[in-house]
Amino acid sequence: MREPAPPPPADRPGDPLAGDPRSMAQRMRDGDWYRADDPEITEAAHRGIELAEAYNATSSRQETLRAELLGRLLGAVGEGTAVRPPLHVDYGTNLRMGARCFANFGLTALDVADITIGDDVQIGPHVQLLTPTHPLDPELRRAGWEAAEPITVEDGVWLGGGVVVCPGVTIGAGTVVGAGSVVTRDLPPRGLAVGSPARVVRSLDDDAGRPA
């Protein structure tokens, strides 16, 4: 995780956006400093939370309704993908999941920035995908400024239970992240990563030829 680009010079202390013509919502989409107390952002958050609440209230027998709600909630969802409630999002529209994915109970996807999940991804219970970040300066944090960096989980990744993925991280195709790990930096394809911070302990290519 890295600190976002420094805010532009301010005309007033604690105002990193002085003179910037963009709306807060546009700044959020651009990955710059913004404040969430903006009507457009607030409305988008209400929509996402309400749809997530409706999704979480469904039963396991309501597969058709679940699929409809998930399609309305997420920016994209591929064929054969299943997400077990409860699912928690900031907006939902910035979360895109490929085909044949499975997310177990309690996925938290704070999708202020884009969260892109490839095909055939397995997500254990209580995984957290966290795109928001905050200034290191306590005065700016107190004033409510924040930003976000995208997360990418490539095809065939398996995230074990309780994994936390931090802002700006890409996890390479086929990589396995052990339960409880905290991923603070990019991981290469086809590795086994564990720990906090998560580190690759071996290449899965080393397993070639071993009995299943």
Order of alpha helices (4+ residues) and beta strands (2+ residues): alpha-beta-alpha-alpha-beta-beta-beta-beta-beta-beta-beta-beta-beta-beta-alpha-beta-beta-beta-beta-beta-beta-beta-beta-beta
